[in-house]
């Protein structure tokens, strides 16, 4: 879901640390860039909450709230592209908090 964001950050010159359970997916991500040395794979056991919550040095934290999309009389979840686009816009704008999609009217939210 966030591979587009990781690749965008890599193209912008960031060093990107990617947490994941699948080494294959992490290596596939590195293969999609001309500068794989700036992508670091972090293998973390998701059960080790303390390790997940520890912030690495020089880490920027952003809160991006994921809403939903209303199309006509129906709503749907954000696509991976919409989700990634919202994260990229937040990083690019250097905002600490942002919203991707909408939250109101809450009752219009898809129950899927």
RARALIN-V976460 format. One record per run of one state. SS is the DSSP state (H for helix, E for strand, - for the rest). FROM is the first residue (numbers start at 1). TO is the last residue. If there is no record, write none. Layout:
# RARALIN-V976460
ss=SS from=FROM to=TO
ss=SS from=FROM to=TO
This chain:
# RARALIN-V976460
ss=- from=1 to=2
ss=H from=3 to=11
ss=- from=12 to=15
ss=E from=16 to=20
ss=- from=21 to=22
ss=H from=23 to=31
ss=- from=32 to=35
ss=H from=36 to=38
ss=E from=39 to=43
ss=- from=44 to=48
ss=H from=49 to=53
ss=- from=54 to=62
ss=E from=63 to=66
ss=- from=67 to=67
ss=E from=68 to=71
ss=- from=72 to=73
ss=E from=74 to=77
ss=- from=78 to=79
ss=H from=80 to=93
ss=- from=94 to=96
ss=E from=97 to=100
ss=- from=101 to=101
ss=E from=102 to=102
ss=- from=103 to=105
ss=H from=106 to=108
ss=- from=109 to=112
